[in-house]
Every structure is written in C-alpha cells, then in structure tokens.
Amino acid sequence: MALRVWASSAANALKLSPAAPFSLSRCFSSVLDGAKYATSHEWVKHEGSVATIGITDHAQDHLGEVVFVELPEPGAAVTQASGFGAVESVKATSDVNSPISGEVVEVNTKLTETPGLINSSPYADGWMIKVKPSNPSELESLMGPTEYTKFCEEEDAAH
Amino acid sequence: MAALPLMKLIRLKGVPILQQLHLEERLLRTSPHNWCIINDGTNLPHIVMGISGKPAELLEINSVLRDKVPVIRRFSGGGTVIVDTGTIFVTFICNKDDVSEVQPYPRPIMSWSSLLYSKVFQGVGDFVLRENDYAFGNRKFGGNAQSITKNRWIHHTSFLWDYEINNMAYLKLPKRAPEYRLARNHLDFICCMKEYMPRTNFITRTVDALQGEFSVETTDLEAVESPPNTKFIHSSKILTERELEEAALG
C-alpha cells in the first residue's frame, strides 16, 4: 500500500510544472504550497478575488478511481464545512465539503467527461469549483500545508 | 472494558425498496445514531441503479418499458441490481467515531463489512470479498454500495436469496465490471444464498455478528417515521417513463 501511494503521488508530482510548488510529505501524499486545508481533506487556494477548491491528493488516493463527479451550478452558495457536491469511486458516493463560504463563480466542466482528473491532478486539472469568498477570514481557521501533512500522517497511523 | 456503541436495529419485511432508500438517506443525513436496517424481501420487482447509472448503458430499456418495471436511481454509488421478494437487504449506518478503527473511505468500510459477514458465513460455503462483491467462490451473491458524509457512512447490501431468471434479462452486461467476472453473463456470475443457508438463519446470524461489535437495540419503523419529516429532500427517485424513453433514443 505504501509503495503504491508513493508511486501514485510521485507520478502526480512529476506531472506538475516547476511553477506550481508541490511538496512530498512523509505520508507520501503531496500537498500544494500556498493552499489551505480542511480536516475533511479539501484544499482551497485564494488568489485575488477568487478561491479555487478541490480534494487533496490524500483524499483521492484513499477514495480510489473517481468515476463520477457531482458539482453545483455557478451562482450557487457554498457554506464552510458543508457539502457542495460529491464524487463516486469504487462503490461509494462521498460528499465534498467547502472549506470556505461564498458564491460559486465557475465549475470545472472537464470533470463531467474526465472525472479521473481528480486522481491524476488533484491540485491542478482536477480542481472542482471556483468561489468568490464571502468571508476571507475563514481561511485563517484552516490548516497550512505542514499542519495538514501532519494531520494526514496521524490519521493514517491511527488506522 | 469499554461499552459497545449503541446500534438501533429495524427489521422489516417486504417494504418497498424506494421507501427503504428514503428512510436510509434520511437517517444517514439527519440522525445521530448508528442503525442497522434489515428488509427481508421487497414487495415488487424494481431495478435499482447507482447515482451515476445511465439507463442506456445498463438496461434493456425497451423490455423495461414494455413490462413497466420501475427503475430507481439511488443516492449511493455502485452498480445496478434487480430486486424483488427474493432479495434480502442489510444496511449499516455508522458514525465514523463509533467505528473508529475504520477509516471512512470505501475500501476500509468494505473490508470491515466483510469481516462481519465472515462471522455470519463461518463454516458455510467459501465466503469471500471479491473486489467489492460478496461471493461464494467466484460467484457473487451480494452487491454493495456506500455513501460517505463528513462524519457518517452507510454501507448497504442486496443479498440474492433467490432470483427470477427472466428478470436478469432486463440488465445488460455492465461496461464497468469486476475483473473476476471474466465477461460471464448474469446466470454464470451469480448464485443464490438459498443453496447455502436458510433465510431466517442468515438474518439471525447477522444480528448475532452485529452484537459482537455493537449494543443492539431493536426499534420499529413506526417509531422512526413518526412524525413524518417532510423537510428532508430525498435523492433516490423513480425514473419517469419519459426519462427512460429519452434514454432509449440516446
């Protein structure tokens, strides 16, 4: 399992351009520098007036091959820690929760035809929604990359 | 010794599958308790697809329309089944913190369930979890699906106690099939539980296995459904004739 996780996340990391800084953690799932993380394994990167949201490498690895993605419509409201969509993998639907509150301004329509982008590129091509934050201070309550890496290690070690 | 977490048990017989799915989704999303729901058969044959099921890919739609077989798209993932009085449904709804040794992802949950059922089928047949199916040897008798929320998850199974051979003709060979299926048609791929265990024995043994992990408290459907929760919006729906006709046209 550890070897497969390493291979999977190394492959993910190698596909990414040098302009996108990624780190390989000791738990062998990659994190996106500059992003913040929820305990439910979603990431958010706030740039200018828009925040991009997706699920983490740790999440996609544990979920397995994503075969279907359910996303909201642009204009929909999202609330911190509440579900905005779902992914299907193996035999399960899994809720995806928003790390911040705001209004959806764009959804990644490529995920309809190619849901596997979430597995192959969770921090780049597999982004899920873009949100105009209604309360940017919510970002302060989220974990940074180092703290999230430790969180994943502890969670995996506990099981 | 720590107390076992509480699990409420509802035993049903012949309840319509749509009513069961509505109950399950509501309990998953609005109840704080752990639940086991056992429905011993459902009253009428229904086809039940997973959340992303596409009728044109999965069903012989013209036959389904001709024979007016209801088709449901359920809230959980997974594949397509045809269910009837010969199906036994067993569902677990758990708080992740009450089953803390199980990481709330599909494969650990599937693995946990297979350990529980290995106790049920101990000494009976060659029970095995094959990819995501319960099988005796290489023949499937139980199909699984899950839905996972932030703090809770549901794992539900339809067990093939017996089946009507003619009903299998409504289902196409799925594009996404487990490797062990090896392109076998339905009749060569599945088997009946009735060849292995009396019906009531299976249910008794399942409750016994559950009591090894939970403090089980039986309750009844009326207590759970009263007063009716009219605010909850269910995702599981019966597809309309028009939706099926449009799917057939591609």
Interface residues (C-beta under 8 A of the other chain):
Chain A: S40 H62 L63 G64 V67 F68 E70 A81 G83 A86 E88 S89 V90 K91 A92 T93 S94 D95 N97 E155 D156 A158 H159
Chain B: G50 I51 S52 F75 S76 G77 G78 G79 S100 E101 V102 Q103 Y105 P106 R107 P108 I109 M110 N132 N144 A145 Q146 S147 I148 T149 K150 W153 R176
